[in-house]
Amino acid sequence: MLMISIKNKLSNNKGIIKLLFVLFVIFQFNQLSAQDKPKKSSRLSRELGLADPNDSLSKEKRPKITDYRIISHLNDTTYVDTTLSIKKEYKFNYLRKDNFGLMPFSNMGQTYNNLTYNFENTKLMPSFGAQAKHFFFMEVEDINYYRVPTPLTELFFKTAFEQGQQTDAFFTINTSPQFNFSIAYKGLRSLGKYQHILASSGNFRFTSNYSSKNNRYQAKGHIVTQDLLNQENGGLQDSDIQYFENGDPEFLDRSIFSVNFENAESMLNAKRFHLDHTYHIVKRKDSLSKNKLNIGHIISFEDKYYQFDQTSSNSYFGDAFKSSSLKDRATLENFYNQLQLNYSNNIVGDLQFNISNDNYNYGYDKLVELNGTRITNRLKGNIFSAGGKYHKQYRGFELKGEFGVNVSGNFDGNFLKGTASFKLNEDIAASASLNHSSKAPNYNTLLYQSDYIEYNWQNSFNNIETQQLAFNLKYKNIANITVDLNTINDYVYFKEDETTQQVRPFQNNSTITYLRAKFENEIKVGKFALNNTVLYQNMQDDNNVLNVPELTTRNTLYFSSHLFKKAMFLQTGITLNYFTKYYMNAYNPLLAEFYVQTDREFGNFPRLDFFLNAKIRQTRVYFKAEHFNSSLTGYDYYSAPNNPYRDFTIRFGLVWNFFL
């Protein structure tokens, strides 16, 4: 028993061990970097085009913040931003992204309900499924690379809901002007206010990028491992809903509520190895050179699985093949290669032609016989595709184009995207884009196996066809207007089967027309500002399979000022979040998917947050009273049917940068 206890404790603290390892590595590098090595420091600074930071005679030439560069997977470059702004306030959350259009669940690390959808698509392969778990999943597009003149560290901390916290520790260094690496770990543990909704996750990232001295060869790559664990309780029991909505004082302790089950958990686990490298055959030497030619290669291997465990069966999901130790596990191995030929010319622009191969293996380690029908256990094969890109800038105009098509294999697919933008001056910019896509539905809608009888299927759905026409107009901070019109054919969705009352995938037989109009602006008067984001949506859908609120808004009134002789910068204010009533999707924890319901509308409740944020040198401190109006405006706030949103709570955190 002692050995079992020790083993369980080690398993539960796996994320903490990883975090301590990262912090140890950061500490060791900081100690090494802090040692007096003037010759090496001076040489590296000179080769980077910077003065020696230890040279007191050249303090004015020390590295600037713009020298700490962040490089995206598309080679777009920005720099480390240590300012405090309202946009930073919007990003201080578990995702570390602006989550407008998403409705969080009560606990950190749980899923989000979509209040809006974007049907722009440039992918040719089906997605894995378990989409409710992928809000926290770091894709290739989410990984950045770095180039820094001195070691850089960032520490993120935020309090959670009962017995836990969120941390994100990051360190990067250029060991030479040619080579950079970074190491980071993002960890979360949060018990939550309701029964059996613990969330625990870990995202480990290691990146590197290299450029030869003559800049002919360039490479960037990463290793990412991710484990996202959630206890699942199925939401409140129907009999307890009245106690929540009536604000019964006895039930203000949310742990008293009865939930649908307390013996299940879900896990999304993945690892990825990715390399993107380029060799320049003809390299443009200066701005007068007309031609550039290079070959590129991307190789990526990803191995992931989604698993749902339950110690005993529950009638919530219907009948099961067995009564105890239920385990559903779907796996996907995908090995991707792309070979590129890139040509640039001052007159023609930038051209790319590419060929790609996806070797995929999705499925289960068992066969299922159901009502005399055998359900296969694997979808596997090879997909070969071809594509291209185009980019051209001329004065104030910019043209971009991209296409791809599957030429062989079991999945058909194609996409075409074109964008034209025009910048009249520094204040006014406009763009228009067109996107067409045809892609197979997600793997879990095509094939699914479970220990629960009604959650076994094999489907031959048509491709989902989407067209999107989008426009954007931006004028300073006064107005940023985005409008897109979408048509969706053969949309695949989850819904309860009318016969079995259990959730399964269906394909829509009519065309959906979906209009979105988003308006953003900020009005400043002295030290006060009003930041507004308003989203209008109109859905023409005869079968009500895609539902969104007609109006979603976020409005922040805040005050900003320097204090204590500019030693501290302060921002404080109130944010209102609101959306109109609509048929909000329900959540199915076995599938980790949201499904359509048309029994009851949810929404029309305001959420008010008070925040007080401060910046002292490179440290940003955040304090927030979340949903402080929860007891004043009625207990009708839900993240999904039977899943209440969080009550009033006070939380704080910080982001701390070190530049050595």
N, C-alpha and C positions, 0 to 999 in steps of 0.2 A: 504493500500500500504506500509505503514511504517513497519507493522508486516511482510509482505511478504519479504521486503528488508532485515530485520534483519534475518529472517529465512534462506534466500539464503546465506547471509554472513557467518552465523554459519555453514551451510553445506559446503561451500567452504573452510572454515578454520578448518574443522574437523581434518585433518592431522596435522596442526600446533598445535592444542590443545593437541593432543596425544603426540607430540614431547615435548611440554612444560611440560606436566605431567611427562614424562620420565626424563627430565632434572631436574625437581623439586625433584623427588625421588632420583636421583643420588646425587644431592646437599645435601639432608638431610642425606643420608648414609655417604657421605664424611665428613659431619660435625660431625656425631656420631663417625665415625672411628677416627677422628682427636682428639677427647677428650682423656684426660689422664686417661686411665683405665689399669694401669700396671698389675694388678693381672690377669684380663681376657686375656689381650694380651699375657702375659707370659705363661699362661696355654695353650692357643690355639697354641702358637708357639711350646711349648714343645710337645704337642700331635701330631702336624704335623711333629715333628722331626726337628724343626727349632729353632734358638735362638730368643730371644726377640729383635725385631728391635729397641726398645727403650734403650737397654742395650749398652752403649758406650764401654763396655769392650769386646763386642763380635761382632763388626761391620763386621769382616771378616766372620762371620757365618750368616749374614743376608740372607734372601731368594734370591736365584739365579733366573735368568730368566727362567731356565728350571723347576723351581718349579711351575710355572703358567701353568697348564696343560689344554689342549683342547682335549676333548674326542668326537669321532665321534659316529654315531648311531651304528656302528659295533664294538665299543669299541677300535678302533685304537687311540693311544694317541700321541699327539705332544705337543708343547709348544708355548707360545706367542713369536712372532718374531718381534722385533723392528728394525731390520736391514734395510738398504736401498740397494736395488739390482735392477737389470734390470727386474727381475721377478715381483718385486713390482710395477715397472713402468707399466708393461703389465696389472696388475690387478687394476690399479687406474682408474676405470671406473664405470658406473652405476651398472653393474653386480657384480663388485668386484671379477671378475674371468678373467683369460686370455681368451680373445675373438678372438684368432686366428681361422680362419675358419668361422667367422661371419661377415657380412657386415651391419654396423649400418645404421639406417635411419637418417634423418637430425636432428631430435630433440632427446634429451635424453628422455628415457621412452617410445619411440616408439619401434617397433619391430626390428628384425634382419633378414636378408636374409641368408640362409645357403649356404656356399661355399663347404661344405663337410658333409657327413652323417656317423653316426656310427650305424651299425645294430646289435650290441651286445645287447641282451635282456634277462632279467631274470624275467620278469613279466608275469602274467597269465591273467590279466584282461584288457579289452579295456581301452584306455585313454579317457579323457573327450572330447577332441577336442579343438577348438579355440587355436591351437598350437602356433600361432603368439603371443599370450598373455602370454605364459608360460615360455618364456625366463626369466621373472622377478619373476616367481612364486616360492616360497620356498617350496620344497618337504620335506618329512621326511628325506631324505638323506642330505639335506642342513642345517639341524639344528645340532649345536654342543652343548656339555655340558662341564662344567668347574670344576676345583678343584684348588683353589688358597690359598696361605698362608696369603695374605693380600688383601683388596679390590682392584679391578682392574677396571679401566674405559678406554674406548676408544671413541674418538670423531672423526668422519669423516666429511669433508666438501669439496664440489666442486661446482664451479660456473656452472650455466646452460646457456640456450640460451634465453635471454630476460626475465626479471621479474621473477626470481626464483633461486633456488639452490637445491642441493642435500645434505642431512645430514643423518648421521647414528650414533646414540648415544647408547652406550652399557655400562652396569655395571654388575659386578658379585662379589659375596662375599661368603665365607664359614662362616656361622654362628657358625659352629662347625666343627671338623674334619670329621664328618659323613654327613653333609648336606650343599649343595651349591645351590644357585639359581642365575639366571641372568635375566635381563630385558633389552630390546632393542627396538628401533624404527628406522626404515629407512623410510625417507620421501623425496619426490621429487615434485617440481612444476617447470615447464619450459614451457614458452609460445611458443618458437620456432620462426623461421624466416619467415615461410610461413603462409598463412592464415589458421586459424582453425586447428591447430595441437597441441594444448595445451596438455601436459601430466602431470598427477597428480597421485601420488601413495603413499601408506602407507603400511608398513609391520611391525606389532607389534609381538614381540616374548617374551615369558616368558618360561624359562626352569628351571628345578630343577633335582638334582640327590642326592640319599641317599644311604648310606651303613651302615648296623648295625655294632655295635662295634666288633662283632665276624666275620664280613664279610660274614655271611651266606646269608643274604638277601640284594639284591641290586636293586635299581629302578632308572630309569630316565624317565622323561616325559617332555612334552612341550605343550603350548597353543600358537597357531599362528592365527592371523587374518590378512587378506590381502585385500586391495582394490586397483585395478589398473584401472585408468580412462584415456581414450584418446579421444580427439576430432578427428573425422575422416573427411578428405576432399576428399578422392578418388584420390589424386594426381593431377598433372597439367592437364589442358585441352589439348587435342591434338593440338589445334590451337596455344598454347603458347610454345610448345616444341621448335620450331625454334628460338624463342627469347632467350630461355635459352642456347641452343647449340651455337648460334652465338655470345654470350657474349654481347648482346645489352646493352649499358651503361644505358639506361632508366630502364632496368629490373634488375640492380644490387641490387636494393632494392627489396628483394624477396617477400615482402608483396604485391607488385603490381600484381603478377601473378594471373591469374584466375584459380581457382580450381574447381573440378567437383561438389562439394556441400559444404555448410557451415552450415548445420543444423543437423548434426549427431554426436553421440558419442557412444563409447563402454565401457563396464565395466566388469571386472572379479573380483568377490568378493568371499571370502572363509574364513572359519574358521575351525580349526582342533584341536582336543584334542587327545593326544597320550601318552600312557604309555607302557613302556617296563621294566618288572621286572623279577628277577630270584631268586630262592631259592636253595642253595647248600645242597643236601642231604648228599653227601660224599665229603668233601672238602680236596684238596691236601694241606698238612701242610708244606711240604718242597720239595726241588728238588728231594729227594729220594723216595717220595711217588709215587705210580704207577697209582692210580685211582682217578678220580674225576667224580661225578655224580650230575647233577642239572636239575631242571625243569624250564622252562621259559614260560612267557606269554606276548604276545603283544596285546594290544587293542587300536584301533584307530578309531575315528569317524571324517569324513570330510563332510562338507556341502559347496557346491560351486554353483555359477551360473554365466553364461555369458549372458549379455544383450546388445542389439543394439537398440538404440533409434533414431528416426528421426521425426522431427516435421511435415514434409510433404513428400510425395512420390517423387521419382526421377527416371527418365527414365534410369538412369545409371544401375539400377537393374531390369529393365523391368516393367511390369504391377504389380499393387498391388491390394489387396482386398479392401483397403480404401485409401483415399487421404491424411489424416492427422493423427497425433499422432500414428505413427507406433512404435511398441515395440515387439521385439523378445527376449524371455527369456528362456534359457535352464538351467535346474537345475540338480544337481546330489547329492544324499546322499549315502554315502558308509560307512558301519559299518564293520570293519575288526577285526577278532580275530585269533590269532595263538597260539597254544600250542606246546611247544618244549620239547624234552627230549635230553639232552646233556651228552655225556660220553667221558671222556678223559683217555687215557692210554699211558704210556711212549713208549710202543712198537707199539700199533695199531695207535695212533694218536688221533685226535679230531673227534668225530662223532655226528651228529645231525639228529634226525627224527622229523618231524613236521606235524601237520594237521592244516588246515586253513579254515576259512569261510568268504566269502564276501557277505554281504547283500546289494544289490545295488538298486537304484531307480533313473532312469534317464528319463527326458522327459519334457513335457509341460502341461499346465493347460487348454488345449483346444483340440478339435478334428477338423480335416480338411477333408472336402469332396472336391475332385478334380477330374474332369472328370469321375464322377460316382464311384470313388474309395475312400474309407475311409482310411485315414492315422492315425494310432493309436497314442496315445499321451504318452505312457509310455513303457519303457523297465525296468522291475524289476524282482527280483528273488533272489535266493541263489545259490552260487557256493561253493562247498566243494572241497578242494584240499589237496594233500599230497606231501611231499617233503623231502629233506635231504641235508646235507652238510658234506664234509669231508676235513680234513686238517692234513698234516703230514710234519714235518721237519726232515731231516736226514742229518747231516753235511752240505754240501753246497746245498743240494737239498730241494725243497719245492713243495709239491703236494696239489692242491686244487680242489675240485669238488662240484658241486651243481646241483640239479635237482628239478623239480616240475611238477605236472600234475593235471589237473582238473578231478575229478572223478565223479562229478554229477553237474547238472545245465544246463542252456541254452547255455553257451559258452564253447566250447572245447578249450583246450590249453595245451601246455607242453613246457618245455625247459630243456636243458642239457648243462652244461658248465664245462669244465675241463681245468686246467692250471698247467703246469709243469715249474718250474724255477730253474735255477742253478747259483750260485754265485761262480765263480772261485776264486776271491779274492776281496779286497776292491775296486778294479778298474773296474773289468769286471763282467757283469751279463747278462744272457740270459734267455728268457722265450718263451714258445709256448702255445697257447690256442685254444680250439675248442668250438664253441657255436652253438647250434641248437635251433631254436625257432619256435613255431607255436602259433599265437595269433590272436584273433579277431580284426578287424579294429576298429578305434576310434568310439565312440558313435555317433558323429555328421555325420559320413558317413553312419551309419546304419539308423538313424532317425533324421530328421530335419524338423522344422516347422517355417514358417515366414509369415509376412504380405505381402511379395512379392511372387507372385504366383509361379514363377519358382524355388523358394527356399524351396520347400516342397517335401520330398521324404521318402521312407521307402525301404531299401535294405536288401537282404539276401546274403551278400558277403561271399566268402570262407575265411578261415583263411589265413593270410599272413605268408608264410613259408620262413625262412631265415637260412642260414648256413654261419658261419664265421670261417676262419682259420687265426690265427694271430701269428706273430713272433716279438720279440723285442730283440735287442742287444744294450747294453750300455757299453761304455768305457769312464770313467771319464766324463769330459765336452767336450772331443774331438769328440765323436760321440754317438748319441742316435738315433737308426734306428728302425722304426716300419713299418711292412708290414702286411696288411690284405687283404684276398681275400674273397669276399662275393658273394653268389648267392641268389637271391630273386625271389620267385614265388608268383603269385597272388597279386602283389603289388597294393595297393589302393591309388589313387591320385585324385587331383582336376584338372579340366580342363573345358574350355568353351565348352558347347554343341554346335555342328555345326548348329543345327536347331534354337535354341532359343538365342544363343550368350550369355548365362548366365552360371555361374560356377556351377558345380555339381560334385559329386564323380563318379569315374569309377574304374574298376578293370582290371589290365593288364593281357593279355592272353598269355604272353610269359615269358621266364626266363631272368632275368637281371643278368649279371656278372659284378662285380664292384671290381676294384683293387685300393688300396691306398698304397703309400709308402711315409713315412714321415722321414725327416732327420733333426736333431737338433744338433748344436754344437756351441762352443764358442772358439774363438782364442784370447788370451791375449798376448800383447807385452807391457811390462812396465805398464803404467797407462792407456793404450788404450786397447779396446776390441772390437771384432766384433762378435755379436750374430746373428746366422742364424737359420731360420726355413723354410724349403722348403717341399712342399707337391705336389706329383705327383699323378694324378688320371686318370684312364682309365675306361670308361663305355661302355660295350657292351649291347646295348638296342635297339632292332629293332624298337620300337614304340616311342622312345625319350620321355619317361614319367619321367625319372630321370636324370636330367642334372646337371653337375658340371664343373667347369673350369679345364682344363688339368693341369695347373700349378698355384700354389698359393705360394707366398713367403713373408717373413717378415725378413728384415735385419736391424740391428741396430749397428751403429758405435758410440761408446761412450767413454768418458773419466771419470775416477774416481780418487779422491784424497782427502786426509785430508788437512784441512786448519786451520789457526789460532791456531797453536799448538794443533792440533787435536780436537779443540772445535767444528768443523763442518766437516761433510763428504759431498762431492759434487759429483754429477754425472750429466753429460750433454752430449747430443749427438743428432743424427738424425736417425729416423726410416723410412724405406721405406716399404710400403705395396703395393702389386701388385698381380693381377690375370689375366689370359688370357681370351679372349672373349669366351662367351658361352651363351646358351639360358637361361638367368636368369629368375627365377620364378617371376611372377607378384603377387601383393597383393590384396586380396579382403577384404575390411573392414567390410562387413556385416557378413561374416563367421569368420573373424579373422584367415584366412588361406591363405597360398601361393598356387598358382595354376600354372600349366605348360603352357608355351607359347613358340611357335617355329616361331614367326614372325620376331624377331630381336634379334641379339646377343649384349650383353653388356659386358664391361670389357676393359682390355688393357689400363687402365689409372693408373699412379702411384699416390700414396698418400704419401707425405712427411710431417713428424712431427718433429719439434724441441722441445726438452725438457731440462729443467734445474731443477734438484731436489737436495734437501739438507736435511741432518739429523743433528739436534741439540738435543743432549741427546735423549729423547724418542719421539721427534717430527720430522715427515717427511713432508717437504714442497714440493709441486709439481707445476711446471709452464710449460705450453705447448703452443706452436704455432701450432695449428692443420691445416693440409692440406695447408701449406703456399705456395705451388706451384699451387693452384687452378686457378689463373688467368694467369699462365704462360704456362700450358700444355694443355689447351683446356677445354671447358665446355661440356665434354662428360661423366661426372661421375654420376652414378646412383646407388641407393640402390635397386631399383626395377623399372620396366618400369613406366614412368611418375612420379617417385619419386626421385628427385635429391638427391645426397649425400650433406653433409654440405660443405659450403665454408670456406675459411680461417677465423679462429677465434682464439683468445687468451683466455686461461682459466687457472685457478689456483685452488689449494686446499691444504688440509693438513690432516694428520692423527696424532692424539695426544693421547698418552697413559699416564695414571696416575697410579702410584704404591704407595699405602699408607702403 
